[in-house]
Amino acid sequence: MVHPRTTVEDIEELSSLLQVPLVAGTINRGSDVLGGGMVVNDWSAFVGLDTTSTEISVVESIFKLGSRQHHQQQECNLRIDFL
């Protein structure tokens, strides 16, 4: 997730360099300071109190959170890695 005013060209360039899909967005009811209102890991996201349900939905879809099957697959992969 990148700053909402990031140009399409910059998003495409960053995406190709990092080899991950990127999306522009906001958090905390339109704040463009993403790092000040959101912490995300593989299993959950923590957002500021002013974050709207639409913003939460976008975060969930970008980071593939809330999918039970996805989490079970990740846990299985972690177990295999430890063994």
Number of C-alpha atoms within 10 A of each C-alpha: 15 18 17 16 10 12 12 11 9 11 18 15 12 15 14 12 9 10 9 9 12 15 16 14 19 24 26 19 15 14 15 17 15 18 12 12 18 16 12 14 9 10 14 12 15 12 19 13 10 13 17 16 10 12 18 17 13 17 22 16 12 13 15 16 18 14 11 10 9 13 15 11 11 14 13 12 12 11 10 9 8 7 6
